[in-house]
């Protein structure tokens, strides 16, 4: 029996990155929803699987891995064709992809989450300082994309997919991508060429609805 | 042959020390170029040309510029390693190393920075809540190290080196590791088996000197 379970929250950017990667590889995932808003990740059965109890977590026939950017690389290496363009073997190409993945984690997604997630949860935005960091991060991405169709090299890689999951999250808030023309151009193209984009959008729309419903409840109180 | 390997760094920086130790482990010689980031040397046009994100560490390998310490460490192993032991090629083993590296960036070092960087800047640390996050993160590391000599598998990898750089940075602020017996045990052992440890110690001491200077400065004011 072949089982590939993904413990996830449907709308989260990290989950969406994995969904699109799996689509690109033709890998089927068995989705197991874990609602972290109500602490479902702290159930003993899940902590047994992942002692850090974070989502997304992948369980590939008993092999457990978490951290979305580790998962997407694992999926390509395990299930992609040899020297897959999504994560090529050449050390220099890989290094560039890896740098973009760490940039997403530590700078792009990090700044976005710190400014916008409080906004989505409470209706109150983060500080001006944290908004400046978001604009700085998108500015760097804009520079990386100068004269480039993809974020790391000449072809679609896991770096594009992960950064697409992050950047598409801006659809949920009032963020003007046109200030970053290279990012805007890349984003419009990435939507057309990235497998699983429709699924990504659907999950974003569902997440937006979920938050609307939850925030309305908060306002009533 | 290796040729010209310029390494832009600051000795106190944890990420820089990760690369220094990895290079030592591989027998790779770096042409070290110190950048004083407190005086904004990384913003000089010549450096921004090499790295538009103007961060350290940055490695320039015969014209190929790469940044993000963990991406650099992996690159060095893949390009110059005699074997894959520091960064296994096996997808599952590699996935564990990657997860630990991303835990280091996004959880462990992140918690340290959130609490202690304000201390370095203003003399005031972060909140008690921020400190709790450090304890939680080190707690996770302690769990990962239950019955394990290394952080990711059964031998030294770049994950040990990166986390060693991080944990040694905790020494600059006298963080008490004894409450985390597995981490304490691993830390004592890692110092003995990781090449380049002495240089790491020097870097941490530089950082400690800076921290103490800042503390004295703020006491006066």
Interface residues (C-beta under 8 A of the other chain):
Chain A: X51 X52 X63 X65 X66 X67 X69 X70 X71 X73 X74 X77 X78 X91 X92 X94 X95 X96 X98 X99 X101 X102 X103 X105 X106 X107 X110 X140 X143 X144
Chain B: X52 X53 X64 X66 X67 X68 X70 X71 X72 X74 X75 X78 X79 X91 X92 X94 X95 X96 X98 X99 X101 X102 X103 X105 X106 X107 X140 X143 X144
